[in-house]
Amino acid sequence: MNSRFCSPGKLLPYLFYLLLSFILMLCWRPVKAQTGAVRQLAIGDTLPDITVSNVLNYKTPTVKLSDFKGKLLIIDFWATWCGACVSMLPRLDSLQKQFDDKIQILPVAYQDAKAVQTFLSKYQAKTTRRIVLPQVIADSVLHELFPHRYVPHYVWISSEGVVLTFTGMEEMNASTIRKVLEGKAGDIRQKKDEKGIAYDVKKPFLVGGNGGDGKELIYHSVLANYTEGLLSAGYSIIKDSTELRIVLRNTPLSSMFRVAYGGNGYLGKNRMILEVNDPGRLRSDLTGQKYTDWKKQGNAFCYEVKVPAAVGKEAYTIMQQDFARLFSRYKASMQRRSRTCLVLTRTDSVDHIRSKGGRPLMATEYGQFTLQNKKLLFLISQLNVISMQDSPYPVVDGTGYTDPVDLILDADLSDIADLNRALKPYGLTLNEKVREIDMLVISDNL
């Protein structure tokens, strides 16, 4: 045999390198840059030293996560369309200044540069606040490392690069930061997004496994308890030539009554009067995980009613009857009450709002509301249900104007003064006036 291949002195180095390669292959766990699969990280895992690109407000357009070693790193997953996320911007800026050399807050958005930069420019113009925190945009890597369903979502990483916990916005404060810096991350309430289950709002709820296996079923129209995993809370009205369905998903009782008594519209919170001993069973001002926990404690339900299209208007009467039977501890009715309202009126006889036609459109984005070839009813609904939902004064239409309109309002729709400024060129204004209006009154059924 040829000694060149059998000599121990020549064979051992090859065996050493072969063994080393095998060990490295066993230890290797891929993490990837901007393409390929990423391993999801959990509490206790060490953050890999990856490079993140598309960084704004930073000395370079890329950043290594190891650059923040030695500081508590808080990754803030947010989006420009998320009202809660936007409301947190001043707090994040303040916390960063307060704990300057001890923490680094890193906002991360999946949206592209145009969407984020347009928002930040409008935000600065409206608030005079300039966001100076570094911003990661068009991100996919960090979203895959830390998957989540709801924003804002915060990932807390120690100064040594170890994942400590995940939280919601309620825990994003100075007290929590101090606890984490003191090594007490385990004492903090953790945000746990529910796992999704298959659900299609276009199909009947709970039929054929749609939205769950039906174990929470109570009554058929259909009524069910809070159904965990049904992520899209809210309500939908689905109508075609054959049927009308009204679907409520994980909804508090007060909201269910407002849908039932709102007819084709939806009554805002300021159109409801609670004359009950325990209003906390009907509605809650909690947010985030605490609000979800409250709903799970028998305070929210799923409901669906389906009727033929020919008798679609009867669906709301059926809802009222169902709720009267199934929630008999309460009685609800529409009553005329004298209330201070915000009344939309015209300021002159010149028509500044008549539509020029075109495709009907209603659009909302940060700082702007648009109506094109739509009736003023849609502005009234936007204010009552969304923009001014926390106002004690219902918004009512006192214009008597029934034709479609065109409006572009560059204003904070929750600020009456700013809204009136934007309405003025259209010959419109909102004024406080006492009116007799229909109010939903819910009382204990004694």
Secondary structure, 3 states (H helix, E strand, C coil): CCCCCCCHHHHHHHHHHHHHHHHHHHHCCCCCCCCCCCCCCCCCCECCCCEECCEECCCCCCEEHHHHCCCEEEEEECCCCCHHHHHHHHHHHHHHHHCCCCEEEEEECCCCHHHHHHHHHHHHHHHCCCCCCCEECCCCHHHHHCCCCCCCEEEEECCCCEEEEEECHHHCCHHHHHHHHCCCHHHCCCCCCCCCCCCCCCCCCCHHHCCCCCCCEEECCCEEECCCCCCCCEEEEEECCCEEEEEEEEEEHHHHHHHHHHCCCCCCHHHEEEECCCHHHCCCCCCHHHHHHHHHHHHEEEEEEEEEHHHCCHHHHHHHHHHHHHCCCEEEEEEEEEEEEEEEEECCCCCCCECCCCCCEEEEECCEEEEEEECCHHHHHHHHHHHCCCCCCCEEECCCCCCCEEEEECCCCCCHHHHHHHHHHHCEEEEEEEEEEEEEEEEECC
